[in-house]
Amino acid sequence: MKDTLKYLIDLQEIDRQLFEIEEKKGSLPQQVEKLESEAVDLRSELDTTKAALEENRKELNTIHGGLMDAVEKIKKYQDQLYLVNTNREYDALTNEIETEKSKMMEMESRQTELQEAIETLETAINSSEEQTTAFAEQLEANRDELKEKSDLTDARQLELEKEREALVPKVRERYLRKYNRILKARRRAVVPIERSACSGCHKQLSPQTIYDIQQMNKLIECENCGRILIRMEKED
């Protein structure tokens, strides 16, 4: 059991250092991931807005051409009015002129709508492009900061992970499961006794429990927090 406890102590020290490395990185990985996702969404929204702008511009050009055609037709019909010989022909041309004028009114109304929509879309695009630029700059800054921190810690993290992989098989499965369960819940699974108490939760321990812990002949858990108790290192 002494060997098992020593392995667990070593394992706790490795995990403590791994936790510290993760803390140094902080929330930057999550921030970078979030910014990357938001940048994709923003770019998609910007592309959609640009596509709508292009469609409106195309329709506006079509309407502009239609208005020019209508003007030409009205001019042609008006010129023909001076050449007709019957009331029937005159009425027919007059109807054509009115029809073209009605079409022009509809196209002019739609033209106004499109011009307003285009102006709104252009404003939205300018704002989105500014936001996209800001996102890109923030994302790049966070990536640089994350890389700088990662470069300093990745080598040590890899070394610790290899040490952990080599150590884990030495611990019996049931003790390893217990250790991992406590570690997940408490972050520290193995703690020394200090001033006759569990240093994890400060629960006072009985003299018999302290004696048993010092002997290191069995695995003893704190009755209050469940952590595995060990004697102080200086007592070895």
N, C-alpha and C positions, 0 to 999 in steps of 0.2 A: 504493500500500500504506500510505503514511503516513496517508492519510485513513481507510482501513479500521481501522488500529490506533487512531486517535483515536476513531473511532466505538465501537470495542470498549471502550476505556477509559471513555468516557462511559456506555456501557451497563452496565459493571461497577459504576460508581458509583451508578447508578440502582438496580440490583439489590441493592447493598449496603444502601442506605437502605430498600428494600422488605423485606429480611430483618430489619433492625432493627425495623421497624414490627411485623412478625409476632412478633418476640421480645417486644416490649412487651405484645402481647396475650397472649403465653404460651399456656398450655394451656387458658385459660378457655373458648374456643369448644367444645373437646372436652368439658370438664367440664360445660358447660351442656347440650350435646347428650346426654351420658350421663345426667345428672340428669333431663332431660325424658323420656327413654326409661324410666328406672327409675320415675319418677312415674306414667307411663301403666300400667306393669306392676302397680305397687302399687295403683293405683285399680281396675284390672280385678280383681285378687285380692280387694280389699275388697268390690267389688260382688258377686262370686261368693259370698263368705262371708255377706254380708247376705242374699242370695237364699236360701242354705241355711238361715239362721236363720229367715227368714220362712216357709219351707216346714215347718220343724220346729214352729214355733209354731202354724201352721194344723193340723198333724196332732195336736198336743197338745190343741188346742181340740176337735177332732173326738173324740178319745179321752175327754176330759172329758165331752162330751155323751153318748157311748156308755156311760160308767160310770153316769151319772145315769139313763139309760134302763134299764140292767140292774138297778139298785137298785129302780126303780119296778116292773119286771116281777117281780122276786123277791118284793117286798112283795105284789103282786097275787096271785101264785101261792100264797103262804103264806096269804093271807086266804081263798083259794078252797079250801084244804085242809079248812077247817072245814065246808065246805058239800057236800063230795062224799059220795056214797052207796055207792060201790063201790070195791073194791081197785084195779080197773083205772084208774079216774079218779084215785085217790090216787097210784098209781105214775106215771101220765102227768105229773101236776103236779110230782111229786118229780123226775122226769127233766128237766123244763123248768127247775126251780130249779137243779139241778146244772149244766145246760148254761150257764145265765146266769152262775153262779158261776165256771165254767171260763173263760168269755169275759172275766169281770172280772179274773181272775188274769193272763190274757194281756195285757189292756189295761193293767193296773197295772204289769206288767213293762216293757211298751213305754213307758209313761208315765215310768217311772224312767230308762230309756235316753234318752228325749227331753229330760228335764230336765237330765241330765248333759251331753248334747250341746249344748243351748242355753247352758248355763253356759260351756262351753268356747268356743263360737262368740262369745259376748258378750265374753269375755276377749280372744279373738283380734281382734275388731273394735276394741275399745278400744286395743289395742296398735298395730294397723294405722293407726288414725286419728291416734294420736300420732306415728307414723312418717311418715305422710302430711303432717302439719303441719310436722314438722321438715324434710322434703324440700322442701316449698313455701317455707319460709323460706330454706333454703340456696340453692334455685334462684333465688329473687328476689334474694338478695344477689349471687349470681354474675352474674345478668343485669344488675343495676345496675352492678357493677364493670366488666363487659364493655362496657356502653354508655358508661360514663365514659371508658374507655380508647379505645373506638372513635371517640367524638366528637372526641377529641384527635388521632387519627391518620388518620381516614378521608379528611379533606379533602386532607391531604398525600399519602396513598396514591393517591388519584384523580389528583392532579396528576402524580405520578411515573409512574403507569401511562399517562397520556396522553403524557408525554415519551418513554416507552419505545416506545409505538406509533408515534410520529413518527420515532424513531431507527432502529428495526428495518429498515424498507425500504431504508435507506441502506447496509446491510451485505450483501455478496454472500451468497447462500444457503449456499454450502459453508462459508464462514467462520462464519456464524450457527449452522449445525448443529454445527460443532466447538465453538463457544463454549457453546452450550446443553448439549451433552454433558458438557463439562468442568465447567460450573457445577452440573449435577445431581450429579455425582460428588464435586466438591471444594468446592462452595459459592462459592469464588472462582476464576474462570476466568482472569482477567488479573492478573498480579502484577509489581511492579517488581523489578529486581535490586538487592540491597543487599550491600555489602561483597563484591562479585564472586560473589554466590550468589543462587540463586532464593529470594525471600523467602517462598515458599509452603512449600517443603520443606527449604530451606537447603543444597541441593546446590551445591557449588562449580562455577563455570563457567570454561571455558577463555577465554583472552584473545581468541581469534578469535570465539568465541560472543558475548562481551560487546561486541566491536566491531560485529558484525553487528546486535545488538540496538539499539545506539546509532544506527545508521544508519537504522533503521525502514524498510528497503526490502523486508523480507519478514517473514512471520509465523514466529516461532521458538517452539517448545515446549520446555519443560524435559524433558530425557531421563529424569528420575527420576519426576516427578509428572504430567507432561503439560500443565501449565498454560502459558498463553501469556505469554511474557516481554516486558517493556517496560522502557525506561530510566526512571530516576527523573525525576519531574516537573520538578525543579529544573534538569535538564540540557537542557530544551527551549530 
